[in-house]
């Protein structure tokens, strides 16, 4: 399995409702892209203060690397990804992506 971790530095002007809708659009991908086992999201709750401005995030669990690779190019993911990028502070610089094997 692959755990796909995405940390976000969302624009300060985003409302809570806008953040919720954006992250729910990631959750909705589970219904249309095969190989997604689970999607979780939320704010950073670490007391360490080492978030570097990345205070929201989500994780997607995939069956395997092939499922993750298919997700990356899937048109629905591309559309949600573009929406995420336009919602971050600094575009791509407002994202941190880290994948690892479970």
N, C-alpha and C positions, 0 to 999 in steps of 0.2 A: 504494500500500500504506500501511497505518497501523501504526505501532508503538505499542502500548499498554503503558506502563511503570507498574508498581505497586510502590511501596516500602512495606515493612512494618516496623512497630515491634511485634514479637510479644511476648506476655507472657513475662517472664523464667522463669516456672515451666514453660514448654513444654519437653518433652524433644526431643532430636534426632529421635527416631522420630516424634513428633507433628508436628514441623515438616515432615519428609519426607512424611508422609501428607497433610498439608494441601496442600503444593505439588504433590504428585502428583495430587491431585484437580483442580487447575487444568490440568495436562497432559492428564488424561483428557477434558477438555472438547473437545479436538481431534477426538476420535472421534465426538462427538454433535452438534457445532455446525458447520454448513457455513461455509466462508470462513476458517477458521483455518489458516494456513500453517505456523506454528511456535510452540512455547512453550518458553521457557528460564527457569530459575530458579537462584538461588544466593545465598550470602551476599555482602555488600559486601567487596571486597578492596582498596579504594582506600587508599593510605597517607596521604591528606591529612587524615583525621580530621574531615571536614566532613559526616558522615552524619546528624547531628542525631538520633541514636537509631534511624534507619531502617537496620537492619543486615541485613535480608533483602529479597528482592524477586523479581519475575518480569516477563518481557516476553512479550507475545503479538503475533505478526505476523498481520495480517489482509490479505486480498486487496484490500479497499477499505473506505471509510467505511460503506457499507451493511452489509457483513458485520460490522463492529464494532458498529453500531447494533443489528443483530439479536441479536448475542451479549449485549449489555447487558440485554435484556429476556427472553432465553431462560430458561425455568424451571430448567434445570440450572445455568446461571451464577448465577441468583438464589440458589439453594440453596448453592452453593459460596461465593458472596459473603457470605451470612449467617454461614457457618462461619468465614470469614476475619475478619469484623468481630468476632465473639465471641472470636477468638483474639488480637486486638491489644490493646495497652495503650492504653486510652482509646477503644475502639470506632472510630468513623469518624476520630477524631483520630489514630489509629494507622496511617492509610493516607495515602499520597500517590500520586495518579494523574496521569500526564502522557502525552498522546497527541500524536504528530506524524506528518506525512506523510513517507514514504520516497521 
